[in-house]
Amino acid sequence: MSDKVGFWQDLMWRFEAIAFDATVGLLRMFPVDVASDLGAGLLKALGPISPVQKVVNRNLDLAFPEKDGAWKARVSRAQWDNLGRTFAEIAMMDRITVANGRIVVENAERLDEIETSGTPVVFISGHFANWEIMPSVINESGVICQMTYRAANNPYVDARWRKARERYGTRLFAPKGGDGAKELLAGMARGESVALMNDQKFNRGVSTPFFSRPVDTAPGPTRLAMRFGTVLQPMTVERTGAGRFKVTVCDPIDVVDTGRKSEDIDATVCKVSAFIESAVRSRPEEWFWVHKRWPNDAYKPETPGHKN
């Protein structure tokens, strides 16, 4: 923590950490299914009346202009349900495992191949269902993998998140940013795989089509795969119930290799974006609709007679 942090900021962070501990402690008093239901009920009540609902509505309009209002309202309600469950379940990820039957893995043989091959891969996924399930499954499979995450602004809460992840085996972290990139490179050089989410807005990224609209997509995963001569290994997560999931280890995505590096990166990132879109279309109610995936102009109020 920086020495420049003021007394009141530090005090506020400490109060937030206490609230975090209380919430996690309360949730862990309940069985997984009950905690998941509680989270769903809370966000289904609060989400639709929060300012974020406008972002959800706009995203659904951008992605599915052909759908009617009733369909979008159903998906909106369902995504709040899923998001509430996810937040509650993250407090007890050590109780949601393949071993206890709460996670079923399709094509688990592919993970076995990666674990025994000694060749690292770049795992990619998106914020599908409960996005902590992917690293959990990778850990449980025995694959040594560097996991990336966005550090919380509150250093006390961030330390707690890291400790919570340790409960289900995630001990290798590569925080996003310059230092994180160095960690990823060093890890892959040692033969360790890496895992990244590739469905968030990335300023000055590669422009790719996403639901027929251009978005900026991070080229980092593709660059890593290209540098180490390996593949992008996509995975999807589907919710099958409260604290229950199906994970699919998809077919690898080969990096385009024509010898024209810049064009090859762009073409491969487009393949990644297409994978994400396909997964979202398959189960739209389980994606992270609360973030602004499209360019900022897409969220400006429309003037009469003009559509973004």
C-alpha positions in Angstrom: 0.0 0.0 0.0 1.3 3.4 -0.9 2.6 5.6 1.9 0.7 8.5 0.3 -2.7 7.1 1.3 -4.4 9.4 3.7 -5.7 8.5 7.1 -9.4 8.7 6.1 -8.9 6.7 2.9 -7.1 4.0 4.9 -9.9 4.1 7.5 -12.6 3.7 4.8 -10.7 0.8 3.3 -10.5 -0.9 6.7 -14.3 -0.5 7.2 -14.9 -1.9 3.7 -12.7 -4.9 4.6 -14.7 -5.5 7.8 -18.0 -5.4 5.8 -16.4 -7.8 3.3 -15.4 -10.2 6.1 -18.9 -10.0 7.6 -20.6 -10.7 4.3 -18.4 -13.7 3.4 -18.7 -15.0 7.0 -22.5 -14.8 6.8 -22.7 -16.5 3.5 -20.4 -19.3 4.5 -22.7 -20.1 7.4 -25.2 -21.5 4.8 -25.1 -24.5 2.5 -24.0 -23.6 -1.1 -27.5 -23.8 -2.6 -29.0 -21.6 0.1 -26.3 -18.9 -0.2 -26.7 -19.0 -4.0 -30.4 -18.5 -3.7 -29.9 -15.6 -1.2 -27.5 -13.9 -3.7 -30.0 -14.3 -6.5 -32.8 -12.9 -4.5 -30.8 -9.9 -3.4 -29.6 -8.8 -6.9 -33.0 -9.5 -8.5 -34.4 -7.0 -6.1 -31.7 -4.4 -6.2 -30.2 -4.7 -9.7 -33.2 -3.5 -11.7 -33.5 -0.3 -9.6 -29.7 0.5 -9.7 -28.1 2.9 -12.3 -26.4 -0.1 -13.9 -29.7 -1.3 -15.2 -29.4 1.4 -18.0 -26.1 -0.3 -19.1 -27.8 -3.7 -19.1 -30.7 -2.4 -21.2 -28.4 -0.6 -23.7 -26.1 -3.7 -24.1 -29.1 -5.9 -24.8 -30.4 -3.4 -27.4 -26.9 -3.3 -29.0 -26.5 -7.1 -29.1 -30.0 -8.1 -29.9 -31.8 -5.3 -31.8 -34.1 -7.9 -33.4 -35.5 -9.2 -30.0 -38.7 -7.7 -28.5 -39.0 -6.0 -25.2 -40.4 -9.0 -23.4 -37.4 -11.2 -24.4 -34.9 -8.5 -23.3 -36.7 -8.1 -19.9 -36.6 -11.8 -19.3 -32.8 -11.9 -20.1 -32.3 -8.8 -17.9 -34.0 -10.4 -14.9 -32.2 -13.7 -15.4 -28.7 -12.1 -15.7 -29.3 -10.4 -12.3 -30.3 -13.8 -10.9 -27.1 -15.3 -12.2 -24.9 -12.4 -11.1 -26.3 -12.5 -7.6 -25.6 -16.2 -7.4 -22.1 -15.8 -8.6 -21.2 -13.2 -6.0 -22.5 -15.4 -3.3 -20.8 -18.5 -4.6 -17.4 -16.8 -4.9 -17.4 -16.7 -1.1 -17.4 -20.5 -1.0 -15.7 -21.7 -4.1 -13.8 -24.3 -2.1 -17.2 -26.1 -1.8 -17.9 -26.1 -5.5 -15.6 -28.7 -7.1 -15.4 -31.5 -9.7 -14.6 -33.9 -6.9 -17.9 -33.3 -5.0 -20.0 -33.4 -8.2 -21.0 -29.8 -8.4 -19.0 -29.3 -11.6 -19.1 -31.6 -14.6 -16.4 -31.2 -17.2 -17.0 -32.1 -20.8 -13.8 -33.1 -22.7 -11.8 -33.3 -19.6 -9.4 -35.5 -21.5 -8.1 -32.3 -23.1 -6.9 -31.0 -19.7 -5.2 -34.3 -19.1 -3.3 -33.9 -22.4 -2.2 -30.4 -21.5 -1.1 -31.5 -18.0 1.0 -34.4 -19.4 2.4 -32.7 -22.5 4.6 -30.2 -20.8 3.6 -27.6 -23.4 1.9 -24.6 -22.0 -1.3 -23.2 -23.5 -3.2 -19.9 -23.2 -6.6 -20.6 -21.6 -9.2 -18.1 -22.6 -12.8 -17.6 -21.5 -15.3 -14.9 -20.7 -17.5 -13.9 -17.8 -19.9 -16.8 -18.3 -22.1 -18.0 -15.4 -19.6 -18.1 -12.5 -16.3 -17.0 -14.0 -14.3 -18.3 -11.1 -15.2 -21.9 -12.1 -12.7 -21.9 -15.0 -9.6 -21.4 -12.8 -11.0 -23.8 -10.2 -11.3 -26.6 -12.8 -7.9 -25.9 -14.2 -6.4 -26.1 -10.7 -8.3 -29.3 -9.9 -7.0 -30.9 -13.2 -3.4 -30.5 -12.1 -2.4 -28.1 -14.9 0.1 -25.5 -13.5 -1.3 -22.2 -14.6 -0.8 -18.5 -14.0 -4.2 -16.9 -13.2 -4.8 -13.2 -14.0 -7.0 -10.9 -12.1 -7.7 -7.2 -11.7 -6.6 -6.1 -8.2 -9.2 -4.4 -6.1 -8.6 -0.7 -5.3 -8.9 -1.6 -1.6 -5.6 -3.4 -0.7 -7.2 -5.1 2.3 -10.1 -6.5 0.3 -7.6 -7.5 -2.4 -5.6 -9.5 0.1 -8.8 -11.2 1.2 -9.7 -12.1 -2.4 -6.3 -13.7 -2.9 -6.7 -15.7 0.3 -10.2 -16.8 -0.8 -8.8 -18.0 -4.1 -6.1 -20.0 -2.2 -8.9 -22.0 -0.6 -9.6 -23.6 -3.9 -6.0 -24.0 -5.0 -5.3 -20.8 -6.9 -1.9 -19.6 -5.7 -0.3 -18.3 -8.9 -1.3 -14.7 -9.6 -0.3 -12.4 -12.4 -2.0 -9.0 -11.7 -3.0 -7.1 -14.8 -0.6 -4.5 -16.0 3.1 -4.2 -16.8 4.2 -6.3 -13.9 1.6 -8.9 -14.6 2.8 -9.2 -18.2 6.3 -9.9 -17.0 5.0 -12.6 -14.7 3.0 -14.3 -17.5 6.0 -14.3 -19.8 8.2 -15.8 -17.1 5.6 -18.4 -16.2 5.2 -19.6 -19.8 9.0 -19.7 -20.2 8.9 -22.2 -17.3 6.3 -24.3 -19.0 3.3 -23.0 -17.1 0.0 -22.2 -18.8 -1.8 -18.9 -18.4 -5.5 -18.2 -18.1 -7.2 -14.9 -19.1 -10.6 -13.5 -19.6 -10.9 -12.1 -23.1 -14.3 -10.6 -23.2 -13.8 -7.1 -21.7 -13.3 -3.8 -23.3 -9.6 -3.1 -23.9 -8.8 0.5 -25.0 -6.6 0.6 -28.0 -7.0 -3.1 -28.5 -7.8 -4.9 -31.8 -11.0 -3.8 -33.4 -13.1 -6.9 -33.8 -16.8 -7.5 -34.8 -19.0 -8.4 -31.8 -22.7 -8.8 -32.5 -22.1 -7.0 -35.8 -20.5 -4.0 -34.1 -16.8 -3.1 -33.7 -15.3 -3.5 -30.2 -11.8 -3.2 -28.8 -10.5 -6.6 -27.8 -7.3 -7.4 -25.9 -4.6 -8.9 -28.1 -2.5 -10.1 -25.2 -3.6 -13.8 -25.1 -3.0 -14.1 -28.8 0.4 -12.5 -28.6 1.4 -14.9 -25.8 0.2 -17.9 -27.8 2.1 -16.7 -30.9 5.3 -16.0 -28.9 5.4 -19.4 -27.4 4.2 -21.3 -30.4 1.1 -22.7 -28.7 -2.7 -22.6 -28.9 -5.5 -20.6 -27.4 -7.5 -23.0 -25.3 -11.1 -21.8 -24.9 -13.4 -22.9 -22.1 -17.0 -22.2 -21.4 -19.0 -22.4 -18.2 -22.8 -23.0 -18.0 -25.0 -22.9 -14.9 -27.0 -26.0 -14.3 -28.4 -25.0 -10.9 -27.6 -23.3 -7.7 -23.8 -23.8 -7.2 -23.8 -26.4 -10.0 -22.0 -26.0 -13.4 -21.0 -27.7 -16.6 -17.6 -26.7 -18.0 -16.7 -27.4 -21.6 -13.1 -27.6 -22.7 -13.5 -26.5 -26.3 -11.4 -27.3 -29.4 -8.2 -25.2 -29.4 -8.0 -22.1 -31.5 -4.8 -22.1 -33.6 -3.0 -18.8 -34.1 -3.2 -17.6 -37.7 0.3 -17.9 -39.1 0.9 -16.3 -42.6 4.1 -14.7 -41.7 2.5 -11.2 -41.5 2.5 -10.8 -37.7 0.3 -7.8 -37.3 -2.4 -9.2 -39.6 -2.1 -12.6 -38.0 -2.7 -11.2 -34.6 -5.8 -9.2 -35.8 -7.2 -12.3 -37.5 -6.7 -14.5 -34.4 -8.2 -12.0 -32.1 -11.3 -11.9 -34.4 -11.5 -15.7 -33.9 -11.5 -15.2 -30.2 -14.2 -12.5 -30.4 -16.3 -14.9 -32.5 -15.9 -17.6 -29.8 -17.1 -15.2 -27.1 -20.1 -14.1 -29.2 -21.1 -17.7 -29.9 -21.0 -18.5 -26.2 -23.0 -15.4 -25.3 -25.7 -16.1 -27.9 -26.0 -19.7 -26.6 -26.8 -18.5 -23.0 -27.3 -14.7 -23.0 -28.8 -14.8 -19.5 -25.4 -15.9 -18.1 -23.1 -13.2 -19.5 -21.8 -10.1 -17.7 -24.1 -7.5 -19.2 -23.3 -4.9 -16.5 -20.1 -3.6 -18.1 -19.8 -1.3 -21.2 -18.4 -3.7 -23.8 -18.9 -1.4 -26.8 -17.3 2.0 -27.5 -18.4 4.9 -25.3 -20.3 6.5 -28.2 -22.7 3.6 -28.2 -23.9 4.6 -24.7 -24.5 8.3 -25.5 -28.2 9.3 -25.6 -29.6 9.0 -29.1 -30.8 12.1 -30.8 -34.2 12.0 -32.6 -33.8 10.3 -36.0 -30.4 8.9 -35.2 -29.3 5.5 -34.0 -25.9 4.5 -32.8 
